[in-house]
Amino acid sequence: MSNSTTSYYVSRRQQNWSRNQNTTRYVSAIKLGPVAHTVLVALMIIVLGLIYVTQATRTTGYDYQMQKIDSQIADYGQQKSELEIENTRLTALETIKNSSVAKAMTTSTDTQYVQQ
């Protein structure tokens, strides 16, 4: 039986490794040249750039939604202040005294209290 090894696996005995160490090393069968490495690096940079652009546009979309909600909040605040003014005007003492309901009321003359 011959002791032959493949180019993909290198045993521990050939490397003089000691115990409790990582003794397996895999060698890739695919060899890439400098042009292929450059293309791979360029592709990785492009993918990272696209990820960055999608994240940036997503935050811009959130900014538009926030701006719309902020304008709605401002409109509701203005409506609230207008309604408060209207409420104050309608509940003013002079308005109540001059209303037709108040004029139709009579003052009571006979007042009785419960005694204990």
Helices and strands as residue ranges (DSSP letters): E 9-10, H 12-15, E 25-26, H 34-90, H 93-97, H 100-104
